[in-house]
Amino acid sequence: MDTFVTISIILLWVFMIAQMVVIYFLAKLVAGFLNRFRLIQPEVEYLKIGIGQQAPMFREKDQHGNLIKLSDLQGRPTMLLFVRESCNVCKRVLPELSVLATSMKSLRIIVITGTDADGPSFELPGGIHLLRSDEIFENYYIRKVPEYVLVGGDGNVLLMDSATDFDRLFDNLKYHVKIAG
């Protein structure tokens, strides 16, 4: 009987410790969620990357299996275009990327989509990388698509805007990227 009580007490302590570990990790997840937005007066303001801030770095494999790193800027500006497979506006903007690729030779273009779909369903012009990563969406605080982020050669964010209108996108980029003559 005495052994049974001792084993019961030990099992109870193990259960309590496991419960505390679960509560700790749950609290950590809730804190991470709450840190993504802040309450200002009666409105909620979502966090976003500011112009001039250092862009979050990443390393992912593209549609051809090549490792793409944002840190490989080599002084060149990089446009990150965030899209989703189900977005019809995104499907209209993507074919226009060939115009950017030919007129702005110094611009590196990376299209980023989530991991919610299988296989390459986007037809992209040559030289444009396609990355599948939900983590990059989270790190850049992307909530709607299509959206683009222009990262300067120094790794700082130069522009962040909606990419629903290609003409506006092109006009915004031409001020920051050298246009090929």
N, C-alpha and C positions, 0 to 999 in steps of 0.2 A: 504494500500500500504506500509506503514511504517513497519508493522508487517511482511509482505512478505520479505522485504529487510533484516530485522533482522534475520528471519529464514534462509534465503539464506546464509547470512554471517556465521551464526553458523554452518550450514551444510557444507559449504566450509571449515571452520576450522577443523571440525571433519574429513572430507575427507583428508585434508592435514596431520593431525596428524596420521591417519591410514596409509597413504602412507609413512610417515617417519618411522613408525614402521616396515612396510614391507621392506623398503630399509635397515634398520638397520639389520634385521635378514638375509636378502640376503647377505649383506656384511660380516656378521659373518660366513655364510656358505662358501662363496668364500675364506675367510681368512683361514678357517679350511682346505679346499681343497688344497690351495697353500702351507700350512705349511707341507703337506705330502711329498713334494719333494723340492729339491733345485737345482739351476742351477750352475754347476761348469764348467767353460769354455764353450765349445760347447755341453757338455753332460748333461743330467739330471740324478741326483743321487737320488733314492728313499730312504726315511727314512726306517730304520730297527732297530730292537732292537739289541744292542751290547752285546757281550759276557761280562759277569761280571755285567751287569745292573740288577736292580730289575725287575723281570717279572711282567707284569700287572696282577693284581688279578682279579678273576671272580667268580661268583656263578651262576650255571645253573643246571637244572634238567636233569638227564640222561635218557636213554631209558626205565628205570624201574621206573622213577618218584622220584628217590633219589636225594637230593640236593648235588651237588659236588662243593666243594670250593677249589681253588688252595691254599688258606691259610692253609688248613688241611694237610700240608706236613709231619708233625711229623718227621722231619729229613730225610725223604725218598726222593730220586730223583723222578721226574715225567716227563714222556715223553708225550708231546702234539703232536699228529699226525694230521695234517690238510689235509683233503681230500674233494673231491667233488663226488657227486653221479654219474656224467657223466664221471669221469676219469677212463679210463681202467687200467692205471698203478696203481692207488689207489686200484682197485679191485684185482690186483695181489699181492700187498703188504699186504693187510689186513689179509689174511689167515695165513701169516707167523708170525703174532703177537703172536700166541700161543707159538712159539719157544722162543720169548722174555719173555713171561709171565712165562714159566717153568724154563728157565735158569737164569733169573734175578728176583728172588723172591722179592727183595727189591724195584724193579722198579714199580711205579704206572703208568699205561698206560691210557691215555685219548684220544679218537679219536674225532676230532671236524670237523663237516661238516656244511655247510650253511643251511639256512632255506628254500631253494628253492625247496625242494622235500617233499613229504608227507610220513609219516610212516617209520618204520625201514626197509631199503632195504639192509643194510649191515649185514652180518652174522659175528658176533664177538665172539671170544672165551670167556669163562666165566671169570669174574673179570675185564673185560675191559669196560670202560664207553664210551658211545656215547653221545656227546652233539651236539645240533643243535643251532648254534649262529653265525650270521653274525658279531655281535659286537666283538666277540673274534678275528675273522679274521682281523677286522680293527685295534683293539688294538695291535695286534702282527705284523701288516703291512704285512700280507701274500698276495702275488700277484700270486703265482703259486703253484700248488699242484702236487704230495704230498710233503709236507715239514714237518719237525719235529723240535721241540724245546725241549731241555732237560733242565729242571729247577732243580737246586740242592736243597738239603734239607733246605738250608738257604733262598730260594726264588730267588736266582740269576740265570741268564741264563748261562748255561755251554756250550751248543752247539746249533747251528741253521744251518740246512743244508737240502738239497733236499733228499727225501727218495725214489728215483726212483730205487735204487739198494739195496736189502735187506742185502746182504753180507756186503756192505760198511756201512750201518746203524748199523748192529750188531757189526762190528769192532770198529766203533766210540763210541758206547755205552759201550762196555766192558771196556774201559779205565776209565770210570766214575762211573760205577755201579758194585757192587759186584756180581760176577757170582756164582750161587748156585753150590756147589760141588756135 
